[in-house]
Amino acid sequence: MKNNHEPKAMRFTDTLPTPGDETDFFKEWKNPSEVAQMFKVTIRTIYRWRRNKELPYAKMGGIYYFPILSINQLMTKRAQNSLRRAFENE
């Protein structure tokens, strides 16, 4: 007998916006231009990170979107690496 209290597995499509809640969706996902502005890099760099699997993404309607959680994790990782290099060079 299956336990009815188990949480349902979330699918990617569960995170897609429904009409009327697009603003919540776009708070959690950023397009390449927004990500480039956050990191102060070119859009080409964002696409390279995507291609190298440094930044997870979803493609909807021909546009790539990046989850804000992954953006924040990458930002933290890159900042830590930068600080480590700075202290190693002292």
C-alpha positions as CSV (number, residue, x, y, z in Angstrom):
1,M,0.0,0.0,0.0
2,K,1.4,3.4,-1.0
3,N,1.9,6.0,1.6
4,N,-0.3,9.0,0.7
5,H,1.7,11.3,2.9
6,E,4.9,11.2,0.8
7,P,5.6,14.6,-0.8
8,K,5.1,14.6,-4.6
9,A,8.3,14.9,-6.6
10,M,8.6,18.3,-8.1
11,R,9.0,18.5,-11.9
12,F,10.6,21.4,-13.8
13,T,7.2,22.2,-15.2
14,D,5.9,22.8,-11.7
15,T,8.1,25.9,-11.5
16,L,6.8,27.4,-14.7
17,P,4.5,30.4,-14.3
18,T,0.8,30.2,-14.7
19,P,-1.0,33.2,-16.1
20,G,-1.0,35.9,-13.5
21,D,2.0,34.8,-11.4
22,E,4.8,35.6,-13.9
23,T,6.3,38.2,-11.6
24,D,7.0,35.6,-8.9
25,F,8.6,33.3,-11.5
26,F,10.9,36.0,-12.8
27,K,12.0,36.9,-9.2
28,E,13.5,33.4,-9.0
29,W,14.9,33.1,-12.6
30,K,17.1,35.6,-14.5
31,N,17.8,36.0,-18.2
32,P,21.3,36.1,-19.6
33,S,21.4,39.9,-19.6
34,E,20.4,40.2,-16.0
35,V,23.0,37.6,-14.9
36,A,25.7,39.4,-16.9
37,Q,24.8,42.7,-15.1
38,M,25.0,40.9,-11.7
39,F,28.5,39.6,-12.4
40,K,29.6,42.6,-14.5
41,V,30.6,40.3,-17.4
42,T,29.5,39.9,-21.0
43,I,26.5,37.8,-22.1
44,R,29.1,35.7,-24.0
45,T,30.7,34.8,-20.6
46,I,27.3,33.7,-19.3
47,Y,26.8,31.5,-22.3
48,R,30.3,30.0,-21.7
49,W,29.4,29.2,-18.1
50,R,26.2,27.6,-19.3
51,R,28.1,25.5,-21.9
52,N,30.7,24.5,-19.3
53,K,27.9,23.5,-16.9
54,E,29.0,26.1,-14.3
55,L,25.5,27.6,-14.4
56,P,22.3,25.5,-14.7
57,Y,19.6,26.8,-16.9
58,A,16.2,26.2,-18.5
59,K,15.3,27.2,-22.0
60,M,11.7,28.5,-22.6
61,G,10.5,30.1,-25.7
62,G,14.0,30.2,-27.1
63,I,15.3,32.2,-24.1
64,Y,17.7,30.8,-21.5
65,Y,16.8,31.4,-17.8
66,F,19.0,30.8,-14.8
67,P,17.8,30.0,-11.3
68,I,18.7,32.7,-8.8
69,L,19.8,30.1,-6.3
70,S,22.4,28.8,-8.7
71,I,23.5,32.3,-9.6
72,N,24.0,33.1,-5.9
73,Q,26.0,29.9,-5.4
74,L,28.3,30.6,-8.3
75,M,28.7,34.2,-7.1
76,T,29.8,32.9,-3.7
77,K,32.1,30.3,-5.2
78,R,33.8,32.9,-7.4
79,A,34.2,35.4,-4.6
80,Q,35.8,32.8,-2.3
81,N,38.2,31.7,-5.1
82,S,39.1,35.4,-5.7
83,L,39.8,36.0,-2.0
84,R,41.8,32.8,-1.7
85,R,44.0,33.8,-4.6
86,A,44.5,37.3,-3.1
87,F,45.7,35.9,0.2
88,E,48.0,33.3,-1.5
89,N,49.7,36.1,-3.4
90,E,50.6,38.1,-0.3
